[in-house]
């Protein structure tokens, strides 16, 4: 693995949404959801982006896979510029970057079996169904899903198991970067810990880089190498997790840490 080339390099990324009004719905103004954000994600590392709901975390991540269009800025994936107007660049992003969403149930097609869900991405890329099914079974074993799961439907699994299915699906195309958008927020605390351990193990085994989106400071502290703090679409603080979370310099970061529940006698 070439550690000299970052997995992601984002420079001055800006995302705006039009505000419409009047009978004809003309654009009256723009709301800036992501404002001039820059960061670097080294290969094999975990960068967490934190902030309260509405600060632009999810919009930022969605712009990295083309689900939301960025208005300004540049973006490099493993040293190569990404241009979502170029078909080849889009295919490269889809091969190398995968996203895991907050709600595991709504992100899985309830009318498809696990085998259909997991094999579809690689069959579309030319892998035979038998080989795809073999790969899917190996990944299910790796994420600790019981045998026989391939022919079941998503509703037959618990919330934690469904999130493991989403992780297995994201790994089917052998990506280099995982974008994790609040992947533990809909899960019980004990299940959260299991998912976090699984993601960390996969990072260590496969050398995958993780961009981890969360508002849970305790989760971030347990998992991250580096932290980036967002407030109203802007980056207000960044640095190594131990430094930022132990000795925060910005007032907003201090308030986030102060809001973490503690048990006092």
N, C-alpha and C positions, 0 to 999 in steps of 0.2 A: 504494500500500500504506500502510495506516494504521500507522505505527510506534509510535503511542502505546498501542495495545492489544496486550498480549503474546499470543503464540500460545497458550501454556499458562500457567496459574496454578494451582499445587497448594498447598493449605494443610493441614497437619497430617494427611496421609494415613497411615492405619494399616491393615494387613492382617494378620489372624490366622487360623491354621489350627487346627482342633480336634485334640487328641490323645486318641484313643479307647483303651479297654482293657476287659478283662473279657469274659465270654461274650457279653453282649448288645452289646458295642461302644459302651458309653456314653462320653460326653465326660468325660474326667478332668481335662483342662487345656487350655490354648491355647498355641500357639507363635506369637510375634509375628515375622513375616517382614519387615514394613515398619513402622517405629516413628516415627510423628509426623513424617513427611518433608514439607518445604515447599521449593518452588523456583519460579522464573519462567523461562520460555523466551521471549525476545523474537523477534519476527518476523524471519525471514531469518538467524537466528543458529544456531550449533551448540553445544549444551550436552552435555558428556560426563559420564556417571555412571560412576565407577570404583570398584573394590574387588575383593577376591578372591572366588572362587567361594563361593556361599552367603550373600553379604552382603545379598541382597534386591533386586539390580538388576533382574533379569528379572521378578520378581514385581511390582515397582513399575510397570514398563512395561506388563505385561499388564493391570494394574488400570486403566490409562488407556484401554484399548479394551474393557473389560468381560469379558475372558477370565478374570480373577480379581476377585472381589467385595471391594471395600474395606469395612472395618467402620466407619471413622470418617474425617472430613476432608471437604474440598470441592475441587472441580476446575472450573476455567473454561477454555473453549475459545474463543479470540478474543473474550473479554469476556463470554460467556454461560455460565451455570451448566450443568453436565452432571449429569443425573440418569438413571442407567441403568434406573430403573423406568418412565421415560417413553419410549414408543415413538418419538416424534418426535426426542427428544434422542439416542437411540441411532442413528437413521438419520443425523442430522447428524454424529455422531462418525464413522460409517462412511464418510461422504462426504469429510470433511475430514482424517481421521487414518488413515494406513495403516502397517502394521507389516511389517518385513522381518526374517525369522527367521535364526537362526544356521546351520542346515543347509539349504542350497538344494535338496537332493535330496528330503528328506522333506517339504518344504513345497510341492512341486509334485506334482500328481496324475500318476503314471506311466502311467495309462490314457487320458489326454487329450493331444491335440496342443497345441502352443504356441498355436495360434489359439483353441482352445477355452478354454484356461487364461486367456489375456489378455482375450478378449472377454466372458466370462461376467459379470464385475462390471458392465459398462456396458450389456450387453443386458438384464440384470435391472432396470436403471434406465430402460429404454425406448428405448435407442439401437438402430437397426437393425443387423443383423449385418454388412451390407456396410460401413456407416460405422464400426462397431467394428473390423472387420478393417483398414480403412484407417488408423485411429488406431493400432492395434497395430503395423502395419508401420512407421509413422513413429517410434514409440517404440523399436522394435527397431533401426532405423537409428541412433537417437540413442545407444543404449547399445552400439553397435558389434557387433551380432549379425549374422552373414552373411546375405545374401539367401537366401530359400527356407526360412527357419527355421520359418515359421508352420505348415507341415504336418509337422513333425518332432515326436518325442517327447522328453521330458526326458533319457532315458538316452543320447541321441545327442549330448549336449553335455558339455563339461568342467565341472569344479566352478566355475571362474570364470565361464563362460558361463551356467551355471544361476543363479548369483547375479545376473547381469545380467538374466536373464529375470524373476527375482523383483522386481528394481528396476523393470523395465518394467511388470510387472503392478501394482505399487503406484501407478504414475503414471497408470494408465488412467483413474482417476476424478478426476484433477486435484486431489490433496489439497493441503492447506496445511502439514501436519506429517507427517514421516516418523519412525517409531520404529524405530531400527536396533539390534537385539539381537545383539551379537557377530557382526556380518555378515561379518567377515574372518577370524575365528578358525579356520575350517575350510579356509582357502585357503593356497596357497603364498605366500611373502613377495613375490615379484614380482607375483603376481596381486592380493595385498592392496593394493599401491600403486596398481594400475590402478583398483580398485573405489573406493578413497578419493578419487582424483582425479575419478572420475566423480561421486561424491556431492557433492563440493565444487563441481564445475562446475554440477550441477543446482541446487544451492542458489543459486549466483550468477545463473543464467539465469532460474530460475522463482520465486525469492524464497521457496523452501520452507524451513521451520524443521526442524532435525534434533535429535532426542534420541538421542544416540549412547551405547550401552552397551558397555563394554569393560573388560578387565583389563590390556590392553596399554598401558602408559604412553607408549611411543614413538609409537604410533598416535594416542593422545589428544593428545599434544603437537603433532603435525603437523596436526591437523584442527580442534581446538576453539577456540571463542571463550571459553567459560567451562567450569569443571570443578566437579563436586560429588562429594565422596568419601564413600562409605558403608562402615560397619563394623557388623556384626551388626544390620543393619536401620536403623541411625541415620545421620544426616548428621553427620560429624565435622569437615568443612571444605568451604568453597565459595568461589568467587571467579573472577577472570580467570585463564585458563589460564597465561599467562606468569608471574603472581605465585605461583599455587599450586604449579606444577611447578618453578619456579626457587627459590622460597623458602618451602617448606612450613612451616606453623606447628604442625600436629598431629603427634604422634609416629607415628601409624599411616601418615599420608601420607609421612612421611620414610622409613619402612620399605618402603613400596611402591616408592618411587623408588630406594631402595638395592638392591632386588631385581632391578632391570633389568639384564640382562647387558651387560657392557662388555668391550672388548678392551684388555687392558693389556700393555705391553711389560715 
